[in-house]
Amino acid sequence: MSRDSLATLDYSDIHGQIRWFGHVIEDSDTFNGYLRDTVSSRVRDDASGFEEALHALATTGMASDHLERMFRSASDTKSWEVGEALAECLLETESDLEVCWPWNTVRDRRTPRASLPGADLVGFCRVENGFWLLIGEVKTSSDASSPPGVMLGKDGMISQLADGAKRLDIHHAVLQWLHARCPEGSGFHEMFKESVSRYLQSGGRAIFLIGMLIRDTSPKETDLRNRGIALADQLPEEARAELHAWYLPVAINDLPSLLEEEAA
């Protein structure tokens, strides 16, 4: 772990090319501060300057009132949206991985539950001395069962990660999406070239897979162990994978309201 202040490692293990980890965040004040300082700007995409640009164009009281009504209409943040933003931030700031996100996916959401083509997380991950294509899935669950239902079945995390490792239609969509966001001259263009070259030279097998499970239950290694072993049996030898479960000190259903409180 890169920061002991946010979480402690409750369990970890490895099977084949898959590693899994269970992280426990115990202090709610520390977690709420992380929501405020790190996750909030990701959910709202503060870096895009969208709201500031529109405020600058609202030069009358009527225009400002209408703008505020419009912003309020779009502020119904869902717990899964906070979970996805939280997962991106945790991987970037709290894991031992060096990951890079070339784009804030909030900017691509035009309809409820809009998402990347075939994956929740798309970016790059440094493995040893080079960058790999990263494809990931995020699931949030308060299910008391272990593993929770979101890990099981054709719509579960493990099946989706296996698809991300093997399905060429997903690879095509992901690479096309990345190509448009990593143009020549950008800070991500060399990462794109290196990771895609590695992917192509491996025959489409050199992919780094990430599964992020966001929980508000007690930590149990059974959330990940058997699912990790099952995934290992479905992956080519060249692929790498990590599964991370994050156990929060707050209820998942409360994440949107907590985010609003922290932003107030």
C-alpha positions as CSV (number, residue, x, y, z in Angstrom):
1,M,0.0,0.0,0.0
2,S,1.2,3.5,-0.8
3,R,-0.7,5.1,2.0
4,D,-1.2,3.5,5.4
5,S,-3.5,6.4,6.5
6,L,-6.4,5.5,4.3
7,A,-6.5,1.6,4.4
8,T,-4.9,-1.5,5.8
9,L,-4.4,-4.7,3.9
10,D,-6.6,-7.4,5.4
11,Y,-5.7,-10.3,3.0
12,S,-3.8,-11.0,-0.2
13,D,-2.8,-14.0,-2.3
14,I,-1.7,-15.1,-5.7
15,H,-2.8,-17.9,-8.1
16,G,-1.0,-18.2,-11.4
17,Q,-0.9,-14.7,-13.0
18,I,-3.7,-13.4,-10.8
19,R,-3.2,-11.6,-7.5
20,W,-6.0,-10.5,-5.2
21,F,-6.1,-8.0,-2.3
22,G,-8.6,-7.0,0.4
23,H,-8.3,-3.4,1.7
24,V,-10.1,-2.1,4.8
25,I,-10.8,1.6,5.3
26,E,-11.8,1.9,9.0
27,D,-11.9,5.6,9.7
28,S,-15.0,7.3,8.3
29,D,-13.5,10.8,8.8
30,T,-10.4,9.9,6.8
31,F,-12.6,8.4,4.1
32,N,-14.9,11.4,3.9
33,G,-11.9,13.6,3.5
34,Y,-10.7,11.4,0.6
35,L,-14.1,11.8,-1.0
36,R,-13.9,15.5,-0.6
37,D,-10.3,16.0,-1.7
38,T,-9.9,13.4,-4.4
39,V,-13.1,11.7,-5.6
40,S,-15.4,14.7,-5.7
41,S,-13.4,16.4,-8.5
42,R,-13.4,13.2,-10.5
43,V,-17.2,12.8,-10.2
44,R,-17.8,16.4,-11.2
45,D,-15.0,16.6,-13.7
46,D,-13.8,19.9,-12.3
47,A,-10.9,19.9,-14.7
48,S,-13.1,20.2,-17.7
49,G,-14.1,23.8,-16.9
50,F,-17.6,23.1,-18.2
51,E,-19.6,24.8,-15.4
52,E,-17.2,27.8,-15.2
53,A,-17.6,28.3,-19.0
54,L,-21.4,28.3,-18.8
55,H,-21.4,30.6,-15.8
56,A,-19.3,33.1,-17.7
57,L,-22.0,33.2,-20.5
58,A,-24.9,33.6,-18.1
59,T,-24.8,37.4,-17.9
60,T,-28.4,38.1,-16.7
61,G,-30.3,37.0,-13.6
62,M,-32.7,35.0,-15.7
63,A,-29.8,33.2,-17.5
64,S,-28.1,32.4,-14.1
65,D,-31.4,31.0,-12.7
66,H,-31.9,28.8,-15.7
67,L,-28.3,27.6,-15.5
68,E,-28.7,26.6,-11.9
69,R,-31.9,24.7,-12.6
70,M,-30.2,22.8,-15.4
71,F,-27.2,21.9,-13.2
72,R,-29.5,20.7,-10.4
73,S,-31.4,18.5,-12.9
74,A,-28.2,16.7,-13.7
75,S,-26.9,16.4,-10.1
76,D,-28.6,13.1,-9.2
77,T,-25.4,11.1,-8.8
78,K,-25.8,7.4,-8.4
79,S,-23.9,5.2,-6.0
80,W,-22.4,3.2,-8.9
81,E,-21.1,6.4,-10.4
82,V,-19.3,7.3,-7.2
83,G,-18.1,3.7,-7.0
84,E,-16.5,3.9,-10.4
85,A,-14.8,7.3,-9.7
86,L,-13.7,6.0,-6.3
87,A,-12.2,2.9,-8.0
88,E,-10.2,5.0,-10.4
89,C,-8.9,7.3,-7.7
90,L,-8.0,4.4,-5.4
91,L,-6.0,2.7,-8.1
92,E,-4.2,5.9,-8.9
93,T,-3.4,7.1,-5.4
94,E,-3.7,4.1,-3.0
95,S,-2.4,1.0,-4.9
96,D,1.1,0.0,-5.7
97,L,0.2,0.1,-9.4
98,E,1.3,2.9,-11.7
99,V,-1.9,3.5,-13.7
100,C,-2.8,6.3,-16.0
101,W,-6.3,7.4,-17.2
102,P,-6.1,9.4,-20.4
103,W,-9.7,10.7,-20.0
104,N,-12.2,11.3,-17.3
105,T,-15.1,9.0,-18.4
106,V,-17.6,11.4,-16.8
107,R,-17.3,13.5,-19.9
108,D,-18.6,10.7,-22.0
109,R,-21.8,10.1,-20.1
110,R,-24.7,11.4,-22.0
111,T,-27.4,9.0,-20.8
112,P,-27.9,7.1,-17.5
113,R,-25.5,4.2,-17.3
114,A,-23.6,5.2,-20.4
115,S,-20.1,3.7,-20.3
116,L,-17.0,2.8,-22.2
117,P,-17.3,0.2,-24.9
118,G,-17.0,-3.1,-23.1
119,A,-15.2,-1.9,-19.9
120,D,-15.6,0.3,-16.9
121,L,-11.9,1.2,-16.7
122,V,-9.7,1.8,-19.7
123,G,-6.1,3.1,-19.5
124,F,-2.5,2.1,-19.1
125,C,-0.6,0.3,-16.4
126,R,3.2,0.2,-16.0
127,V,4.4,-3.4,-15.6
128,E,8.1,-3.7,-14.7
129,N,9.6,-1.4,-17.3
130,G,6.8,-0.8,-19.8
131,F,3.2,0.2,-20.2
132,W,0.4,-2.3,-20.8
133,L,-3.2,-1.8,-22.0
134,L,-5.4,-1.8,-18.9
135,I,-9.0,-3.0,-19.0
136,G,-11.1,-3.1,-15.8
137,E,-14.5,-3.7,-14.2
138,V,-15.9,-2.0,-11.1
139,K,-18.7,-3.5,-9.0
140,T,-20.3,-2.0,-5.9
141,S,-22.2,-4.3,-3.5
142,S,-23.8,-4.4,-0.1
143,D,-24.8,-8.1,-0.6
144,A,-24.1,-10.0,2.6
145,S,-23.2,-13.1,0.6
146,S,-19.6,-13.9,-0.1
147,P,-18.8,-13.7,-2.9
148,P,-21.6,-11.2,-3.7
149,G,-23.8,-11.7,-6.7
150,V,-22.0,-9.0,-8.7
151,M,-19.1,-11.4,-9.0
152,L,-21.2,-14.2,-10.5
153,G,-22.9,-15.1,-13.8
154,K,-22.5,-13.7,-17.3
155,D,-23.0,-10.1,-16.0
156,G,-20.6,-10.6,-13.1
157,M,-17.1,-9.2,-12.8
158,I,-15.3,-12.4,-13.5
159,S,-17.2,-13.1,-16.7
160,Q,-16.7,-9.5,-17.9
161,L,-13.0,-9.6,-17.2
162,A,-12.7,-12.9,-19.1
163,D,-14.5,-11.3,-22.0
164,G,-12.1,-8.3,-21.7
165,A,-9.2,-10.6,-22.1
166,K,-10.5,-12.5,-25.1
167,R,-13.1,-10.7,-27.1
168,L,-11.7,-9.0,-30.2
169,D,-14.8,-6.8,-30.6
170,I,-14.2,-5.3,-27.1
171,H,-10.5,-4.8,-27.9
172,H,-11.3,-3.0,-31.1
173,A,-13.8,-0.7,-29.4
174,V,-11.3,0.0,-26.5
175,L,-8.4,0.7,-28.8
176,Q,-10.5,3.0,-31.0
177,W,-11.7,4.9,-27.9
178,L,-8.1,5.3,-26.6
179,H,-6.8,6.3,-30.0
180,A,-9.2,9.3,-30.1
181,R,-8.0,10.4,-26.7
182,C,-4.3,9.9,-27.0
183,P,-3.4,12.0,-30.1
184,E,0.2,12.6,-31.1
185,G,1.7,15.4,-29.0
186,S,-0.4,14.5,-25.9
187,G,1.1,13.1,-22.7
188,F,-0.5,9.7,-23.4
189,H,0.5,9.1,-27.0
190,E,3.7,7.2,-26.2
191,M,1.9,5.1,-23.6
192,F,-0.7,4.3,-26.2
193,K,1.9,3.3,-28.8
194,E,3.9,1.2,-26.4
195,S,0.9,-0.7,-24.9
196,V,-0.8,-1.3,-28.2
197,S,2.5,-2.5,-29.8
198,R,2.9,-5.0,-26.9
199,Y,-0.7,-6.1,-27.3
200,L,-0.4,-6.7,-31.0
201,Q,3.0,-8.4,-30.8
202,S,1.5,-10.9,-28.3
203,G,-1.4,-11.7,-30.6
204,G,-3.8,-9.8,-28.4
205,R,-3.0,-11.5,-25.2
206,A,-0.8,-9.0,-23.3
207,I,-3.5,-7.1,-21.3
208,F,-3.6,-6.0,-17.7
209,L,-7.0,-6.8,-16.2
210,I,-8.2,-5.0,-13.0
211,G,-11.3,-5.9,-11.0
212,M,-12.4,-3.5,-8.3
213,L,-15.1,-4.6,-5.8
214,I,-16.4,-1.8,-3.6
215,R,-18.0,-3.2,-0.4
216,D,-19.6,-1.9,2.8
217,T,-19.4,-5.3,4.5
218,S,-16.9,-7.0,6.8
219,P,-13.8,-8.2,4.8
220,K,-13.9,-11.8,3.6
221,E,-11.3,-13.4,1.3
222,T,-14.0,-15.6,-0.1
223,D,-15.2,-12.4,-1.9
224,L,-12.3,-12.9,-4.3
225,R,-10.4,-16.2,-3.8
226,N,-12.5,-18.7,-5.7
227,R,-13.4,-16.1,-8.3
228,G,-9.8,-15.3,-8.8
229,I,-8.9,-18.9,-9.3
230,A,-11.8,-19.3,-11.8
231,L,-10.5,-16.3,-13.7
232,A,-7.0,-17.6,-13.9
233,D,-8.2,-20.7,-15.7
234,Q,-9.7,-18.6,-18.4
235,L,-6.8,-16.3,-19.2
236,P,-3.9,-16.6,-21.6
237,E,-0.5,-16.9,-20.0
238,E,0.6,-13.5,-21.3
239,A,-2.3,-11.7,-19.5
240,R,-1.9,-10.2,-16.0
241,A,-4.7,-9.6,-13.6
242,E,-5.4,-8.1,-10.1
243,L,-8.6,-8.2,-8.1
244,H,-9.1,-5.6,-5.3
245,A,-11.9,-5.5,-2.8
246,W,-12.2,-2.3,-0.8
247,Y,-14.3,-2.4,2.4
248,L,-15.7,1.0,3.2
249,P,-16.6,2.5,6.6
250,V,-19.9,3.9,5.2
251,A,-22.9,2.4,3.4
252,I,-22.6,2.3,-0.4
253,N,-26.1,3.8,-0.7
254,D,-24.9,6.8,1.3
255,L,-22.0,7.6,-1.1
256,P,-23.9,10.2,-3.2
257,S,-25.2,12.1,-0.2
258,L,-21.8,12.0,1.5
259,L,-20.3,13.4,-1.7
260,E,-22.8,16.2,-1.7
261,E,-22.0,17.0,2.0
262,E,-18.3,17.0,1.4
263,A,-18.8,19.4,-1.6
264,A,-21.0,21.8,0.4
